[in-house]
């Protein structure tokens, strides 16, 4: 009746072992470290960089506990670990001095951070410590304001260019196109031409068209519809969030929080990062592409000494430099809809670009008129240019073409990543910034740990005193519940914050509530005259319905917090929902496994240790303690 099959005991044992294994990484702590990443898109971090870092530290006489190359592609970095923070900061100064030729334009970025001490064999099976939030680990908090006017300005400029191109493609003649505020005004000499222009532009559902007049001239006023204006701003903010997410990995933080706040603000939290200046530099780092024609009037080989024409400029950085190109930009990265690393017809690394409709028209017209001439492909990053290549235009290009002569596959992958992340859709202003020290985070962890531990101890003492041996089994099941919850949080790499610790403490109380229901139900069965074995079976069976109903209703509330909440509320909701699931498993399945393992092997069980079983009509509790050891 109360005997589990062997597979159920094996399941409990395996669950406990896995829980202990995936909880263990949280006890290894962290070491001070430095992360060295590329400061320019034209510089790669390779094994040779690891050698440079080790040599620089040896010359400075700074010992390291470990140096390794981590990551892949554009996110590759060199990690150097140290015994203490003194060595960490001395090493930062030494590396910045030895690795960078120009401090104002560094080749490598050296970032201070913390590295987890989890053994390698645990990392291979994905046994990693929980991520800690800003309030527990310390770090940097930014609140950024997106310049939505710049988003609208860029959109209106794009509409103006699109209107001009569409009317030219359809041979609709106009008397001029000008921008007035956020409106585009197209002038015409006669009504018939205006009607033709309206027919050309009408399929664009985001545009509102209105007729107007200015003296003898007729006008067609093109504006963005209100819903399109709102969508443009929303998409601009979202693009900035995506761009920040792709670039923030260079700081070495594994649990950044990047989320929208309100209509035009973005919150960035970087736990473990203490260097505010470096963080701000990385957040603002993006890259975009520019295509310009090479100035053929300057003889190759004499660029550095020849007089540069007024409408041209000299670039000396990059594999295609030195070179003189026109200041007139043919195409920018804003027209790129996709960038993928690929191979050219000679199976050499290349980057395949897909342009949007306007970009395709622009590049076709530019290359149609310049076949046989060279076109420079420039990468603009942090206001500085580098020349990727300067190929000769062999034929008219379309909306899809390749950038060849990329050197290696890693170079092609990195350029594709930079172009996909692109530039920020609009400038952002730092309106709030603060640093939370690691000491404050350590105090929060200590207080949260103490409150949880003492809460568990108080509950365990009460259960043992009130329910005796069965209460001890309930305390063991409660400990298993905490173990399972911590293991799941570690396996899923969920960021734990102070509200999350509060949710763990709440999960303890809710988990023991299920055991109280089970124990009291067993007492009722004993009071009704049932033998102990039948009372145990009926107690777990009948209490399950109540436990299930109460936990499901609480889970619904937790899911509502998870779906509709934000920030700290969502952090609480995640741990709360997981705690409900683990408590149901531990209170019913694991707790009964302990009880069955102790009492189920006794064929003739006449009494059990579950505290005093009160019988109706007794004048003193000392007169009857039925079915009690």
C-alpha positions in Angstrom: 0.0 0.0 0.0 2.8 2.4 1.0 5.7 1.0 -0.9 7.1 2.9 -3.9 8.5 0.8 -6.8 12.3 0.9 -7.1 12.1 3.3 -10.1 10.4 6.0 -8.0 13.2 5.8 -5.4 15.7 6.0 -8.2 14.0 9.0 -9.6 14.1 10.8 -6.2 17.8 9.9 -5.8 18.7 11.1 -9.3 16.7 14.3 -8.7 18.6 15.0 -5.5 22.0 14.2 -7.0 21.3 16.5 -10.0 20.0 19.2 -7.7 23.2 19.0 -5.6 25.4 19.0 -8.7 23.8 22.0 -10.4 23.6 23.9 -7.1 27.3 23.3 -6.3 28.8 25.9 -8.7 27.2 28.7 -6.7 29.7 28.0 -3.8 32.9 28.5 -5.8 32.8 32.3 -5.9 34.5 34.7 -8.4 38.0 36.0 -9.1 39.1 39.5 -10.2 39.8 39.4 -13.9 40.5 41.6 -16.9 38.9 41.1 -20.3 40.7 42.2 -23.5 38.6 42.7 -26.5 39.1 44.4 -29.9 38.8 48.2 -30.0 38.5 48.3 -33.8 36.7 46.2 -36.3 39.9 45.8 -38.3 41.8 44.1 -35.4 41.0 40.5 -34.4 41.5 38.9 -31.0 43.4 35.6 -31.6 45.8 33.3 -29.8 48.5 35.8 -30.7 46.7 38.4 -28.6 46.9 36.0 -25.6 50.7 35.9 -26.0 50.8 39.7 -26.2 48.8 39.9 -22.9 51.0 37.3 -21.1 54.2 39.0 -22.3 53.0 42.5 -21.2 52.1 41.1 -17.7 55.4 39.4 -17.4 57.3 42.6 -18.2 55.2 44.4 -15.6 55.9 41.7 -13.0 52.2 41.0 -12.4 51.4 37.3 -11.7 48.1 35.8 -13.0 46.3 32.7 -11.9 45.1 31.9 -15.5 45.0 33.4 -19.0 42.7 32.0 -21.6 41.1 32.8 -25.0 37.3 32.7 -24.8 34.4 33.2 -27.2 34.3 33.1 -31.0 34.0 35.6 -33.9 33.5 39.2 -32.9 32.9 38.3 -29.2 36.3 36.6 -28.8 38.3 38.0 -25.8 41.3 37.2 -23.7 40.6 36.7 -20.0 43.3 37.1 -17.4 42.5 36.1 -13.7 44.3 37.5 -10.7 44.6 36.7 -7.0 43.4 40.1 -5.8 42.1 43.5 -6.9 45.4 45.2 -6.5 47.0 43.0 -9.2 43.9 43.4 -11.3 44.1 47.2 -11.5 47.9 47.3 -11.9 47.5 44.9 -14.8 44.8 47.1 -16.4 47.2 50.0 -16.5 50.0 47.9 -17.8 47.9 46.3 -20.6 46.4 49.6 -21.7 49.9 51.1 -21.9 51.6 48.2 -23.8 48.8 47.1 -26.2 47.6 50.4 -27.5 49.6 52.7 -29.7 47.2 55.6 -29.5 45.3 55.9 -26.1 42.7 58.2 -27.8 42.0 55.4 -30.4 42.8 52.2 -28.6 43.5 48.9 -30.5 42.3 46.9 -27.6 39.7 47.5 -24.8 40.7 46.3 -21.3 37.7 45.9 -19.1 37.6 45.1 -15.3 35.2 42.4 -14.4 34.8 39.2 -12.3 35.1 35.6 -13.5 33.3 32.7 -12.0 35.6 30.0 -10.5 33.5 27.0 -11.6 35.6 24.0 -12.5 36.0 23.2 -16.2 34.3 19.8 -15.9 31.2 21.4 -14.5 31.1 24.0 -17.2 31.2 21.3 -19.8 28.0 19.8 -18.5 26.5 23.3 -18.2 26.7 23.3 -14.4 27.0 27.1 -13.9 26.3 29.4 -11.0 23.2 31.6 -11.0 23.5 35.1 -12.6 23.2 37.8 -10.0 21.4 41.0 -10.6 22.7 44.5 -10.1 21.4 44.7 -6.5 23.3 41.6 -5.5 26.5 41.8 -7.5 27.0 45.5 -8.0 27.6 47.1 -11.3 26.5 50.0 -13.6 23.0 51.4 -14.2 22.2 53.7 -17.1 19.0 55.4 -18.2 19.2 56.6 -21.7 16.9 59.0 -23.6 16.4 58.3 -27.2 16.2 61.4 -29.5 12.9 60.5 -31.2 13.1 63.7 -33.2 16.2 62.4 -35.0 14.2 59.1 -35.7 11.5 61.2 -37.4 14.0 63.4 -39.2 15.7 60.3 -40.7 12.3 58.9 -41.7 11.2 62.1 -43.4 14.5 62.3 -45.3 14.0 58.8 -46.5 10.5 59.6 -47.7 11.7 62.6 -49.5 14.3 60.6 -51.4 11.8 57.8 -52.1 9.3 60.2 -53.5 11.9 61.7 -55.8 13.1 58.3 -57.0 9.6 56.9 -57.6 8.5 60.0 -59.6 11.7 59.8 -61.7 11.2 56.1 -62.4 7.7 56.7 -63.6 8.7 59.8 -65.6 6.4 62.1 -63.7 7.8 65.6 -64.0 7.5 68.0 -61.0 8.5 71.6 -60.4 10.5 70.8 -57.2 10.4 68.8 -54.0 11.1 70.4 -50.6 10.6 69.6 -47.0 8.5 71.8 -44.8 8.7 70.6 -41.2 7.7 66.9 -41.3 5.8 67.3 -44.6 7.1 66.8 -48.1 5.7 69.3 -50.7 5.9 68.3 -54.4 5.1 71.2 -56.8 3.5 70.7 -60.2 2.6 72.9 -63.2 -0.7 71.3 -64.0 -3.4 69.2 -62.4 -3.0 66.2 -64.7 0.6 65.7 -63.6 -0.4 66.0 -60.0 -3.0 63.3 -60.5 -0.4 61.0 -62.1 2.0 61.6 -59.1 -0.8 60.8 -56.7 -1.4 57.5 -58.5 2.3 56.6 -58.2 2.5 57.4 -54.5 -1.0 56.1 -53.4 0.1 52.4 -52.9 2.2 53.4 -50.0 -0.2 52.9 -47.1 1.9 54.8 -44.5 1.6 58.1 -46.5 -1.2 60.6 -46.4 -1.6 62.7 -49.6 -3.3 66.1 -49.7 -3.8 68.6 -52.6 -2.8 72.2 -52.0 -2.0 75.3 -54.0 0.6 78.1 -53.8 -0.2 80.8 -56.3 0.0 79.4 -59.8 1.7 76.2 -58.6 -0.2 73.2 -57.5 1.2 71.1 -54.6 0.9 67.6 -53.4 1.6 67.4 -49.6 3.0 64.1 -48.5 2.9 63.3 -44.7 3.2 60.3 -42.5 0.0 59.0 -41.0 -0.2 59.3 -37.2 -0.1 55.6 -36.7 3.0 55.4 -38.9 4.6 58.2 -36.9 4.1 56.3 -33.7 5.3 53.0 -35.3 8.4 54.8 -36.6 9.4 56.0 -33.1 8.7 52.6 -31.6 10.8 50.8 -34.2 13.6 53.3 -33.7 13.7 52.6 -29.9 13.5 48.8 -30.5 16.4 49.0 -33.1 18.5 50.8 -30.5 17.8 48.1 -28.0 18.8 45.4 -30.5 21.9 47.3 -31.4 22.9 47.7 -27.7 22.3 44.0 -27.0 24.6 43.0 -29.8 27.4 45.4 -28.7 27.2 45.0 -24.9 28.9 41.6 -25.0 32.3 43.4 -25.2 32.0 44.4 -21.6 32.2 40.7 -20.5 28.9 40.7 -18.5 26.9 37.6 -18.9 23.6 38.9 -17.6 22.9 42.4 -18.9 19.4 43.9 -18.6 18.4 46.0 -21.6 14.8 47.0 -21.7 12.5 49.8 -22.7 11.1 52.2 -20.1 8.2 54.4 -21.3 8.0 55.5 -24.9 11.5 56.7 -25.5 13.8 55.6 -22.7 16.1 52.5 -22.3 17.4 51.0 -19.1 20.8 49.3 -19.2 22.0 47.4 -16.2 25.5 45.7 -16.3 26.1 43.6 -13.2 29.7 43.2 -12.3 31.0 46.1 -14.4 32.5 49.0 -12.4 34.2 51.0 -15.2 31.5 53.6 -16.1 33.6 55.4 -18.7 34.5 52.2 -20.6 30.8 51.0 -20.4 29.6 54.3 -21.9 32.2 54.0 -24.6 31.1 50.5 -25.6 27.4 51.3 -25.4 27.9 54.1 -28.0 30.1 52.0 -30.2 28.4 51.0 -33.5 29.6 50.8 -37.1 28.0 51.6 -40.5 29.0 51.3 -44.1 29.6 54.1 -46.7 30.2 53.7 -50.4 32.1 56.4 -52.2 33.8 56.9 -55.5 37.6 56.8 -55.6 39.1 60.1 -56.8 41.0 59.1 -60.0 42.6 62.5 -60.4 45.1 61.6 -57.7 47.9 59.3 -59.0 48.2 56.1 -56.9 51.3 56.0 -54.9 51.6 59.7 -54.4 48.4 60.2 -52.3 50.3 61.1 -49.2 52.3 63.9 -50.9 49.9 65.1 -53.5 47.5 68.0 -53.0 44.0 66.6 -52.0 41.2 68.1 -54.1 38.7 70.2 -52.3 35.8 67.7 -52.6 38.0 64.7 -51.7 39.7 63.4 -48.6 42.5 61.0 -47.7 42.1 57.8 -45.6 45.1 56.0 -44.2 43.5 53.2 -42.1 42.4 49.8 -43.3 43.6 47.2 -45.8 42.6 49.3 -48.7 44.5 52.4 -47.5 46.0 54.9 -48.3 43.4 56.1 -50.7 41.7 59.4 -51.8 37.9 59.3 -52.2 35.1 61.7 -52.9 33.3 63.3 -50.0 30.0 62.6 -51.7 28.4 59.5 -50.1 26.7 57.2 -52.6 25.1 54.8 -50.1 25.2 54.3 -46.3 24.5 51.3 -44.1 21.0 52.6 -43.4 19.9 51.0 -46.7 21.2 47.5 -45.7 18.5 45.0 -44.9 20.8 42.0 -44.5 24.5 41.2 -44.3 25.7 37.6 -44.3 29.2 36.2 -44.5 29.7 34.1 -47.7 32.2 33.2 -50.4 32.8 34.7 -53.8 33.1 32.9 -57.1 36.7 32.0 -56.3 35.6 30.6 -52.9 37.3 33.4 -51.0 35.6 35.0 -47.9 33.1 37.7 -48.8 30.1 39.5 -47.3 26.8 39.4 -49.2 24.6 42.5 -48.8 20.9 42.9 -49.5 19.7 46.5 -49.9 16.1 47.7 -49.5 14.2 49.1 -52.5 15.6 52.6 -52.2 19.1 51.4 -51.7 18.8 49.1 -54.8 17.8 52.1 -57.0 20.6 54.3 -55.7 23.3 51.7 -56.3 22.0 50.8 -59.7 22.1 54.4 -60.9 25.6 55.1 -59.3 27.2 52.0 -60.8 25.5 52.3 -64.2 27.3 55.6 -64.8 30.7 54.5 -63.4 31.5 51.1 -64.9 35.3 50.7 -65.0 35.9 53.1 -62.1 36.8 52.2 -58.5 34.4 52.5 -55.6 35.7 52.6 -52.0 33.9 50.7 -49.3 34.4 52.5 -46.0 33.6 51.4 -42.4 32.8 54.2 -40.1 33.2 53.3 -36.4 33.3 55.8 -33.5 33.6 58.6 -36.0 36.7 57.2 -37.6 37.0 55.6 -41.0 38.8 52.5 -42.2 39.0 51.3 -45.8 37.7 47.8 -46.3 38.4 47.6 -50.0 38.3 49.6 -53.2 37.2 47.3 -56.0 36.7 48.2 -59.7 33.0 48.3 -60.8 32.8 45.6 -63.4 29.1 46.0 -64.2 25.9 47.6 -63.0 25.1 46.4 -59.4 21.6 45.6 -58.1 20.0 45.4 -54.6 22.2 42.3 -53.9 26.0 42.3 -54.2 29.2 41.2 -52.4 32.1 42.8 -50.7 35.1 40.7 -51.6 38.8 40.6 -50.6 37.8 40.2 -47.0 41.0 38.2 -46.1 39.7 35.5 -43.7 36.3 34.0 -42.8 36.6 35.6 -39.4 37.0 39.0 -40.9 33.9 38.4 -43.1 31.8 37.2 -40.1 32.8 40.2 -38.0 32.0 42.7 -40.7 28.6 41.0 -41.3 27.9 41.2 -37.6 28.8 44.9 -37.4 26.7 45.8 -40.4 23.7 43.8 -39.1 23.8 45.6 -35.8 24.3 48.8 -37.7 24.4 52.3 -36.2 21.9 53.4 -33.6 18.7 54.5 -35.3 18.8 57.7 -33.2 21.3 59.4 -30.8 20.9 58.7 -27.1 21.6 60.8 -24.1 22.7 59.5 -20.7 20.2 61.1 -18.4 21.0 58.9 -15.3 24.0 56.8 -14.3 25.0 55.2 -11.1 27.5 52.6 -9.8 26.5 50.1 -7.2 29.6 48.8 -5.4 30.2 45.1 -5.0 30.3 45.5 -1.2 26.7 46.6 -1.1 25.8 43.6 -3.2 27.6 41.3 -0.8 25.7 42.8 2.1 22.4 42.2 0.3 23.4 38.6 -0.4 24.4 38.0 3.2 21.1 39.5 4.6 19.0 37.6 2.1 20.9 34.3 2.9 20.5 34.8 6.6 16.8 35.5 6.3 16.2 32.4 4.2 18.3 30.2 6.4 16.8 31.3 9.7 13.3 31.1 8.1 14.0 27.5 7.1 15.4 26.6 10.6 12.4 28.1 12.3 10.0 26.1 10.1 12.0 22.9 10.5 12.0 23.2 14.4 8.3 23.8 14.4 7.5 20.9 12.1 9.7 18.5 14.2 8.2 19.6 17.5 4.7 19.4 16.3 4.8 16.4 14.0 7.8 14.5 15.4 9.3 12.1 12.9 6.9 12.9 10.1 7.7 16.5 10.7 11.4 15.6 10.2 10.5 14.1 6.9 8.6 17.3 5.9 11.7 19.3 6.8 13.8 17.1 4.6 11.4 17.5 1.7 11.5 21.3 2.3 15.3 21.2 2.0 15.0 19.2 -1.2 12.6 21.9 -2.5 15.2 24.6 -1.9 17.8 22.4 -3.6 15.7 21.8 -6.7 14.8 25.5 -6.9 18.4 26.7 -6.8 19.4 24.0 -9.3 16.8 25.1 -11.8 17.7 28.7 -11.4 21.3 27.8 -12.1 20.5 25.5 -15.0 18.3 28.1 -16.7 20.8 30.9 -16.0 18.0 33.1 -14.5 19.2 36.4 -13.0 18.6 36.4 -9.3 17.8 39.7 -7.6 16.6 40.8 -4.2 12.9 40.2 -5.1 14.0 36.8 -6.3 15.4 36.0 -2.8 12.1 37.2 -1.4 10.3 34.7 -3.7 12.6 31.9 -2.4 11.6 32.7 1.2 8.0 32.8 0.2 8.4 29.4 -1.6 9.5 27.9 1.7 6.3 29.0 3.5 4.1 27.8 0.6 6.0 24.5 0.4 5.6 23.7 4.1 1.9 24.5 3.8 1.4 21.5 1.6 3.1 19.2 4.2 0.9 20.6 7.0 -2.2 19.7 4.9 -0.9 16.2 4.4 0.1 15.7 8.0 -3.2 17.0 9.4 -5.1 14.7 6.9 -3.2 11.7 8.2 -4.1 12.7 11.7 -7.8 12.9 10.8 -7.6 9.4 9.4 -6.0 8.1 12.6 -8.6 9.9 14.6 -11.3 8.2 12.6 -9.9 4.8 13.6 -7.9 4.0 10.4 -4.7 1.9 10.9 -1.5 3.8 10.3 -0.8 2.4 6.8 -4.3 3.2 5.6 -4.1 6.6 7.2 -0.8 7.4 5.4 -2.3 6.4 2.0 -5.5 8.2 2.5 -3.8 11.3 3.9 -1.6 11.8 0.8 -4.4 10.9 -1.6 -7.0 13.2 -0.2 -4.7 16.1 0.6 -3.5 16.2 -3.1 -6.7 17.7 -4.4 -6.5 20.7 -2.0 -2.7 21.1 -2.6 -3.3 21.0 -6.4 -6.1 23.6 -6.3 -4.3 26.0 -4.0 -1.0 25.9 -5.9 -2.7 26.2 -9.3 -4.6 29.4 -8.3 -1.3 30.8 -6.9 0.5 29.8 -10.1 -2.1 31.7 -12.1 -1.3 34.9 -10.1 2.4 34.3 -10.6 2.0 33.9 -14.4 0.0 37.2 -14.5 2.9 39.0 -12.7 5.3 37.4 -15.2 3.2 38.4 -18.3 2.2 41.9 -17.3 4.9 42.9 -14.9 8.3 44.4 -15.6 11.7 44.7 -14.0 11.8 43.5 -10.4 8.2 42.3 -10.5 9.1 39.8 -13.3 12.2 38.7 -11.4 10.0 37.9 -8.4 7.4 36.2 -10.6 9.9 33.8 -12.3 11.3 32.5 -9.0 7.8 32.4 -7.5 6.4 30.2 -10.3 9.3 27.9 -10.3 9.1 27.6 -6.5 5.4 26.5 -6.8 6.3 23.7 -9.2 9.2 22.4 -7.1 7.2 22.6 -3.9 4.4 20.5 -5.4 7.0 17.9 -6.4 8.9 17.8 -3.1 5.9 18.1 -0.8 3.9 15.2 -2.4 6.4 13.0 -4.2 9.6 13.4 -2.3 8.0 13.6 1.2 6.0 10.5 0.6 9.1 8.8 -0.6 10.7 9.4 2.8 7.6 8.3 4.7 7.2 5.2 2.5 10.8 4.3 2.9 10.5 4.4 6.7 7.1 3.0 7.3 6.3 1.1 4.1 8.6 -1.8 4.9 6.8 -2.5 8.2 4.0 -5.1 7.4 2.2 -4.8 10.8 2.5 -1.1 11.6 0.5 -0.3 14.8 1.8 3.2 15.6 3.6 6.1 14.0 5.3 9.3 15.2 3.1 12.2 14.0 2.6 14.0 17.2 -0.5 14.0 19.4 -3.7 12.8 17.7 -6.5 14.6 19.5 -9.7 12.5 20.0 -13.1 14.1 20.4 -14.4 14.2 24.0 -11.0 14.0 25.7 -10.7 16.3 28.8 -6.9 16.2 28.8 -4.5 15.6 26.0 -2.5 13.3 28.3 -5.3 10.8 28.6 -4.9 9.6 25.0 -2.1 9.7 22.6 -3.4 7.2 20.1 -1.2 5.8 17.5 1.8 7.7 18.8 5.2 6.3 19.4 
